[in-house]
Amino acid sequence: MQPPRYAVSVDNIQKLKNYTGVKAEVTSLSQSADFSTNCRLMGAIEPADGLTISQFISKAFNDEFKMADIYATEGVKITGDITNIEFSSMTGLTNGYWNIGLKLKSSSGHSLSVSNKYTFKSGFDAITACNATADALSPAVQDLIKAAVNHAEFGLLLK
């Protein structure tokens, strides 16, 4: 199962526009957290375009930065680590969640940690539930980025 490509969030872009004049890029994310991509017996959930989960999240941040006009390869370099990532397609039988934790560090030496649990309706049968879980990855990452850009110390990453 393949989630759709990432779609930028208007709310995230509006928040990032507060950093006019700043230039930044997420250069890489590692993944220290164990993660199984398998959904029930339906198979793996893997991001579009052959990306890994860490590449998907990095690209999502950079897409948001681009739309807010703060992206530049010669700006502040942000790296990070996915400290937690898990999903369930059957919480309470017909609900699911993505739970993602992330630690970001900038070339200025500042860092912050965020996490977000995104819940959604998944469905009863495996096909419906796993497809809903795959579809929920993009909004889960939107909410993770929202948690990061609204963090009180996010501005320090960009200095």
Secondary structure, DSSP 4 states (H G I P E B T S, - for coil): --PPPP---HHHHHHHGGGTT--EEEEEEEE-S----EETTTEE---GGG--HHHHHHHHHHHHHHHTT-B-TTSEEEEEEEEEEEEEEEETTTEEEEEEEEEEEETTS-EEEEEEEEEEE--SSHHHHHHHHHHTHHHHHHHHHHHHHTSTTHHHHT-
